[in-house]
Amino acid sequence: MRNLAIVDLGSNSARMAVSRLHPNGTADEIKRVKEDTRLSESMGTEHVLQPAAIDRTIRALLDFKKIYTRLPHTDVIGITTAAVRMAKNQAAFLARVKKEVGLELKVLSGDDEAYYDYLGVANSLVINDCLILDTGGASCELILVKGGREQQLISVPFGAVTLSEQFELDDLVPAANLFRAQMFLRNRLADIWWLTEAMHFPIILLGGANRTLARVNRRRQQKLKVEDIHGYRLKTETVYHTFLDLLTRSKAGRQDISGMEYDRADIIVGGMLPLVTLLQMLDSDRVIFSESGVREGIISEHLNSAN
């Protein structure tokens, strides 16, 4: 029996999921870890990965390596997404990871990332007509689903970290900053012609900012298992109420919210803005959360190719 470790190096955090692969073509997750690395921090318009962010990321990858090297019969797949995809110093970063960690990272294209998101959701939730939104640190993936099948997909180069830095949304948010960010998002999203086909569709949510939205509301609703967000639903008006609460608080005030990760309080407004903007544009009445995304999509593909 083999294990499969997927190391997913995102723009805001690094994650690893280890699954036990069974001969019948199924898999069970046996380990999941996450470290906040914020690889996309201060990349700026030059799109250069910064030394401090790189060092944090290397340390996280070495921590992951200590885990997967202790497991028997383990294959390792390393992937990375928007921050590295856009980075001008991508080659140097990948070479350093290979040298210091011994891990060869595959840089996913935006379309690849969106497609794996779709596979992960489609294999774990019953979906019909919906829009899937994965909000990462430096990109958002959007997938239009009709009749349970992927119809259109795109990756757009803005996310929780980049929006927060570009429009200074980290602490108390001035009205002018919020307005500029909203106008930017509406203009960029309006360029995606097929989004009009998702009018009134529910939005299925992936990504750290969206998971935080779920945890905060599960705490407020006094749910017993706060982290059990897969399939969890919220009405749009509840999303708006949560966003308004965030806007009235400083960074320190957001850190006091039950369910809020301490290190996410400065990027949560930027992280929720794509969702809030889409809910307004599409007149959607609800959101549904998924814990399955890129990593689960890759596991699905791996199992199918092995059989």
Residue pairs with C-beta under 8 A, 6 or more apart in sequence:
1 20
1 21
1 22
1 23
1 73
2 20
2 21
2 73
2 74
2 75
3 18
3 19
3 20
3 21
3 30
3 68
3 71
3 72
3 73
3 74
3 75
4 18
4 19
4 21
4 27
4 74
4 75
4 76
4 77
4 299
4 302
5 16
5 17
5 18
5 64
5 67
5 68
5 71
5 74
5 75
5 76
5 77
6 16
6 17
6 18
6 19
6 76
6 77
6 78
6 79
6 295
6 298
6 299
7 14
7 15
7 16
7 61
7 64
7 68
7 76
7 77
7 78
7 79
7 103
7 105
8 14
8 15
8 16
8 17
8 79
8 80
8 81
8 294
8 295
9 37
9 39
9 57
9 61
9 78
9 79
9 80
9 81
9 84
9 105
10 39
10 80
10 81
10 82
10 83
10 136
10 137
10 208
11 38
11 39
11 40
11 81
11 82
11 83
11 136
11 137
11 138
11 139
11 159
11 161
11 162
12 36
12 37
12 38
12 39
12 40
12 136
12 137
12 138
12 159
12 160
12 161
12 208
12 267
13 34
13 35
13 36
13 37
13 38
13 137
13 208
14 34
14 35
14 37
14 39
14 57
14 60
14 61
14 64
15 32
15 33
15 34
15 35
15 295
16 31
16 32
16 33
16 34
16 64
16 67
16 68
17 29
17 31
17 32
17 295
17 296
17 299
18 29
18 30
18 31
18 32
18 67
18 68
18 71
18 74
19 27
19 28
19 29
19 30
19 299
20 27
20 28
20 30
21 27
21 303
21 306
22 28
25 303
25 306
25 307
26 303
27 299
27 303
31 67
33 63
33 64
33 67
35 60
35 63
35 64
36 261
36 263
37 53
37 56
37 57
37 60
38 53
38 56
38 137
38 161
38 263
39 49
39 53
39 54
39 56
39 57
39 83
39 84
39 137
40 49
40 53
40 82
40 83
40 137
40 138
40 159
40 161
40 162
41 50
41 52
41 53
41 161
41 165
42 50
42 53
42 165
43 49
43 50
43 83
43 86
43 87
43 138
43 162
44 165
46 88
47 86
47 87
47 88
48 87
48 88
48 89
49 83
49 84
49 87
49 89
49 90
49 93
54 93
54 96
58 96
58 97
58 100
58 101
61 97
61 101
61 103
62 100
62 101
65 101
65 102
65 103
68 74
68 76
76 103
77 106
77 298
77 302
78 97
78 103
78 104
78 105
78 106
79 105
79 106
79 107
79 108
79 294
79 298
80 105
80 106
80 107
80 108
81 107
81 108
81 113
81 136
81 138
81 139
81 294
82 110
82 113
82 136
82 137
82 138
82 139
82 155
82 157
82 159
83 137
83 138
84 90
84 93
84 94
84 105
84 107
85 107
85 108
85 109
85 110
85 139
86 138
86 157
87 93
90 107
94 104
94 105
94 107
97 103
97 104
97 105
98 104
98 105
108 116
108 294
109 155
110 139
110 141
110 154
110 155
110 156
110 157
111 153
111 154
111 155
113 134
113 139
113 141
113 155
113 294
114 134
114 141
114 142
114 143
114 153
114 154
114 155
115 143
115 150
115 153
115 297
116 293
116 294
116 295
116 297
116 298
116 301
117 132
117 134
117 141
117 143
117 206
117 293
117 294
117 297
118 132
118 143
118 145
118 150
118 153
118 297
119 296
119 297
119 300
119 301
120 206
120 290
120 292
120 293
120 294
120 295
120 296
120 297
120 300
121 127
121 132
121 204
121 206
121 290
121 292
121 293
122 145
122 148
122 150
123 292
123 296
123 297
123 300
124 230
124 290
124 291
124 292
124 296
125 204
125 230
125 231
125 288
125 290
125 292
127 145
127 148
127 204
128 145
128 146
128 147
128 148
129 145
129 146
129 147
129 201
130 145
130 198
130 201
130 202
130 203
130 204
130 288
131 142
131 143
131 144
131 145
131 195
131 198
131 201
131 202
131 203
131 204
131 278
131 282
131 284
132 141
132 142
132 143
132 145
132 203
132 204
132 206
132 290
133 140
133 141
133 142
133 203
133 204
133 205
133 206
133 207
133 210
133 274
133 275
133 278
134 140
134 141
134 205
134 206
134 207
134 293
134 294
135 159
135 160
135 205
135 206
135 207
135 208
135 209
135 210
135 271
135 272
135 274
135 275
136 159
136 160
136 207
136 208
137 159
137 160
137 161
137 162
137 208
137 267
138 157
138 158
138 159
138 161
138 162
139 155
139 156
139 157
139 158
139 159
140 155
140 156
140 158
140 159
140 207
140 274
141 153
141 154
141 155
141 156
141 206
142 153
142 154
142 155
142 156
142 192
142 195
143 150
143 152
143 153
144 150
144 151
144 152
144 153
144 194
144 195
144 197
144 198
145 151
146 197
151 194
151 197
152 194
152 197
154 192
156 188
156 189
156 192
158 166
158 184
158 185
158 188
158 274
159 207
159 270
159 271
159 274
160 207
160 208
160 209
160 267
160 268
160 270
160 271
161 267
161 270
162 270
163 169
163 181
163 185
163 270
163 271
163 273
163 274
164 170
164 266
164 267
164 269
164 270
164 271
165 270
166 181
166 184
167 177
167 178
167 180
167 181
167 184
167 270
168 174
168 177
169 177
169 178
169 181
169 267
169 269
169 270
169 273
170 251
170 266
170 267
170 269
171 250
171 251
171 266
172 249
172 250
172 251
173 247
173 269
178 247
178 269
181 270
181 273
182 273
182 277
185 273
185 274
185 277
186 277
186 281
189 195
189 274
189 277
189 278
189 281
190 281
195 278
195 281
195 282
198 282
198 284
199 282
199 283
200 282
200 283
200 284
200 285
201 282
201 284
202 284
202 285
202 286
202 287
202 288
203 275
203 278
203 279
203 282
203 284
203 286
203 287
203 288
204 287
204 288
204 289
204 290
205 213
205 214
205 275
205 287
205 288
205 289
205 290
206 290
206 293
207 271
207 293
208 261
208 264
208 271
209 264
209 267
209 268
209 270
209 271
209 272
209 275
210 271
210 272
210 275
210 287
210 289
211 229
211 289
211 291
212 259
212 260
212 261
212 264
212 268
212 271
213 234
213 239
213 242
213 272
213 275
214 229
214 232
214 234
214 289
215 226
215 227
215 229
215 259
215 260
216 242
216 257
216 258
216 259
216 260
217 234
217 238
217 242
217 259
218 225
218 226
218 228
218 229
218 232
218 259
219 226
219 258
219 259
220 258
220 259
226 259
229 289
229 291
230 289
230 290
230 291
230 292
231 288
231 289
231 290
232 288
232 289
233 286
233 287
233 288
233 289
234 286
234 287
234 289
235 285
235 286
236 279
236 284
236 285
236 286
236 287
239 272
239 275
239 276
239 279
239 287
240 276
240 279
242 272
243 269
243 272
243 276
245 257
246 254
246 257
246 268
246 269
246 272
247 269
249 256
249 257
251 265
251 266
252 265
254 260
254 265
254 266
254 268
255 262
255 265
257 265
260 268
264 271
275 287
278 284
279 287
